[in-house]
Amino acid sequence: MNYLLPERLDRLAREYALGTLAGPARRRFERLLRQAPAAVRAVGAWQERLGGLAGTVPPMQPRESVWRALEQRLFTSSRRAAPEGPLQWLWGVLSVRALGGVLAGVFLCAVLLRLQPGLIGMEPQSEVLPQSYVGLLIDAAGTPTVLASSKRHGRLMTVKLLQPVNIPAGSVAQLWALPRDGSAFPVGVVPGTGTAAVALADTSEKLFFNVSRLAVSIEAAPAKAGDKPSGDFVLSGHCVKLW
Amino acid sequence: MVLMSHREPPLVKKDLAALLSRVALGDRAAFEGVYRATCAHLLGVAFRILNSRERAEEVLQEAFMNVWHGAGGFDASVAGPMTWLINIVRNKAIDALRSGRTERASTSALDEEAMAVAADETQQPQALLERSLEALRITGCMGELGAPQRQALALAYYRGMVHTEIAEALGAPLGTVKAWVRRGLDRLKACLEAAGIA
């Protein structure tokens, strides 16, 4: 069935936006939304129309615990992995705020040294790029779309969008690593545009040593360790060692 | 609060869009700004659908997880920032409602909660719809629809009901309800266009 005939698309888009499209038909339409910008636009127009009906819903203040839980889930996962034992007190002292200050200091130093390497008598030693893992992901049409790179022994992956990726509202673009032997594991969530730093679960060397490809799928929520991609990859490409 | 209205003044809409673009770059302060400005309105929307503060707050939290990770997907040319946020929350609430129903079907402990929803099911959504139509200044235009047609639209939008549930709530045949909803949406579109809103 061709869902993209304008009349049929509009009928599905409005039932989806209203919520009366249910069950497998709703899931099928969500899959279509990941692939067809025309469907995204049709739904967007109906959401905008229906949005006018939400203005009179009485507001309800969430409990503060909702925000705290959200902050904890999003921003303090590294603290949960803090070592137990004699050094545990140190993690208590190093609050997120303190850590932010330390990182800002490190960043400022790095910028100063980059601008004025002579300050400490340090000149650039080499023009060779650092040892890194690099992936270039292309879309179905072969257009380079995501550049992912991380230093060999680093725990941060920089993801740069070379062209915007269409991520339907309520979904996320999930990056996966595909090892040569073994099944895909989640790396992190990539934005639809711009650049982002993705915190890695381990060093690149440990995670990507056996990884030959990277890929992105659209998921309803960020994948957790052990999750598998729910559908087709919208982007994929080789993952190579830069040394 | 100004942001609680869907038809935000352009400046506020622009501010919210600007905050979302900063969230896409990983700006936590901007993320908190978006949350503080919109959470009460969004929780209200989720609560109407789920009729449980706990479940609505869970949905709000899940929705904002997606906002943090997916703010890059916000495209101002497709929908306004508040529409985008409402849509994430409504979709999550609708999914939670429908998955909850399957669980509830096998238990009887929650029947009282279900009864409470039923009692209030048809009245409140209709009152909300009427007030919205007044705020949008399309009451007269929408008045061409019969009361049951407006009621069907209200139950679908505010309660997240599907056709069969609306048919049951209003005691009407399924085919009739489908036609009511369809005509309700057609009329809404026509009235908004005539009022120069959409």
Chai-1 contact restraints between the chains, C-beta under 6 A:
chainA,res_idxA,chainB,res_idxB,connection_type,confidence,min_distance_angstrom,max_distance_angstrom,comment,restraint_id
A,R14,B,L185,contact,1.0,0.0,6.0,A-B,restraint_1
A,L18,B,A156,contact,1.0,0.0,6.0,A-B,restraint_2
A,G19,B,I94,contact,1.0,0.0,6.0,A-B,restraint_3
A,G19,B,A156,contact,1.0,0.0,6.0,A-B,restraint_4
A,G19,B,G160,contact,1.0,0.0,6.0,A-B,restraint_5
A,T20,B,A156,contact,1.0,0.0,6.0,A-B,restraint_6
A,T20,B,V162,contact,1.0,0.0,6.0,A-B,restraint_7
A,T20,B,H163,contact,1.0,0.0,6.0,A-B,restraint_8
A,A22,B,V162,contact,1.0,0.0,6.0,A-B,restraint_9
A,G44,B,V78,contact,1.0,0.0,6.0,A-B,restraint_10
A,G44,B,A79,contact,1.0,0.0,6.0,A-B,restraint_11
A,Q47,B,A79,contact,1.0,0.0,6.0,A-B,restraint_12
A,Q47,B,T83,contact,1.0,0.0,6.0,A-B,restraint_13
A,Q47,B,N87,contact,1.0,0.0,6.0,A-B,restraint_14
A,E48,B,A79,contact,1.0,0.0,6.0,A-B,restraint_15
A,E48,B,T83,contact,1.0,0.0,6.0,A-B,restraint_16
A,E48,B,A198,contact,1.0,0.0,6.0,A-B,restraint_17
A,R49,B,L192,contact,1.0,0.0,6.0,A-B,restraint_18
A,R49,B,A198,contact,1.0,0.0,6.0,A-B,restraint_19
A,G51,B,H6,contact,1.0,0.0,6.0,A-B,restraint_20
A,G51,B,T83,contact,1.0,0.0,6.0,A-B,restraint_21
A,G51,B,I86,contact,1.0,0.0,6.0,A-B,restraint_22
A,G52,B,H6,contact,1.0,0.0,6.0,A-B,restraint_23
A,G52,B,L136,contact,1.0,0.0,6.0,A-B,restraint_24
A,L53,B,S132,contact,1.0,0.0,6.0,A-B,restraint_25
A,L53,B,Y157,contact,1.0,0.0,6.0,A-B,restraint_26
A,A54,B,H6,contact,1.0,0.0,6.0,A-B,restraint_27
A,A54,B,V45,contact,1.0,0.0,6.0,A-B,restraint_28
A,A54,B,I86,contact,1.0,0.0,6.0,A-B,restraint_29
A,G55,B,S5,contact,1.0,0.0,6.0,A-B,restraint_30
A,G55,B,H6,contact,1.0,0.0,6.0,A-B,restraint_31
A,G55,B,S132,contact,1.0,0.0,6.0,A-B,restraint_32
A,G55,B,A135,contact,1.0,0.0,6.0,A-B,restraint_33
A,T56,B,L128,contact,1.0,0.0,6.0,A-B,restraint_34
A,T56,B,R131,contact,1.0,0.0,6.0,A-B,restraint_35
A,T56,B,S132,contact,1.0,0.0,6.0,A-B,restraint_36
A,V57,B,G44,contact,1.0,0.0,6.0,A-B,restraint_37
A,V57,B,V45,contact,1.0,0.0,6.0,A-B,restraint_38
A,V57,B,R48,contact,1.0,0.0,6.0,A-B,restraint_39
A,P58,B,G44,contact,1.0,0.0,6.0,A-B,restraint_40
A,P59,B,M4,contact,1.0,0.0,6.0,A-B,restraint_41
A,P59,B,A40,contact,1.0,0.0,6.0,A-B,restraint_42
A,P59,B,H41,contact,1.0,0.0,6.0,A-B,restraint_43
A,P59,B,G44,contact,1.0,0.0,6.0,A-B,restraint_44
A,M60,B,L43,contact,1.0,0.0,6.0,A-B,restraint_45
A,M60,B,G44,contact,1.0,0.0,6.0,A-B,restraint_46
A,M60,B,F47,contact,1.0,0.0,6.0,A-B,restraint_47
A,Q61,B,A40,contact,1.0,0.0,6.0,A-B,restraint_48
A,P62,B,C39,contact,1.0,0.0,6.0,A-B,restraint_49
A,P62,B,L43,contact,1.0,0.0,6.0,A-B,restraint_50
A,P62,B,E57,contact,1.0,0.0,6.0,A-B,restraint_51
A,P62,B,L60,contact,1.0,0.0,6.0,A-B,restraint_52
A,V66,B,E57,contact,1.0,0.0,6.0,A-B,restraint_53
A,V66,B,Q61,contact,1.0,0.0,6.0,A-B,restraint_54
A,L70,B,Q61,contact,1.0,0.0,6.0,A-B,restraint_55
A,L70,B,F64,contact,1.0,0.0,6.0,A-B,restraint_56
A,L74,B,W68,contact,1.0,0.0,6.0,A-B,restraint_57
A,I167,B,G70,contact,1.0,0.0,6.0,A-B,restraint_58
A,I167,B,G73,contact,1.0,0.0,6.0,A-B,restraint_59
A,A169,B,W84,contact,1.0,0.0,6.0,A-B,restraint_60
A,A169,B,N87,contact,1.0,0.0,6.0,A-B,restraint_61
A,A169,B,I88,contact,1.0,0.0,6.0,A-B,restraint_62
A,G170,B,N66,contact,1.0,0.0,6.0,A-B,restraint_63
A,G170,B,I88,contact,1.0,0.0,6.0,A-B,restraint_64
A,G170,B,N91,contact,1.0,0.0,6.0,A-B,restraint_65
A,V172,B,H69,contact,1.0,0.0,6.0,A-B,restraint_66
A,V172,B,G70,contact,1.0,0.0,6.0,A-B,restraint_67
A,V189,B,H69,contact,1.0,0.0,6.0,A-B,restraint_68
A,P191,B,A24,contact,1.0,0.0,6.0,A-B,restraint_69
A,P191,B,G72,contact,1.0,0.0,6.0,A-B,restraint_70
A,G192,B,G72,contact,1.0,0.0,6.0,A-B,restraint_71
A,G192,B,G73,contact,1.0,0.0,6.0,A-B,restraint_72
A,T193,B,G72,contact,1.0,0.0,6.0,A-B,restraint_73
A,G194,B,A24,contact,1.0,0.0,6.0,A-B,restraint_74
A,G194,B,L25,contact,1.0,0.0,6.0,A-B,restraint_75
A,P222,B,H69,contact,1.0,0.0,6.0,A-B,restraint_76
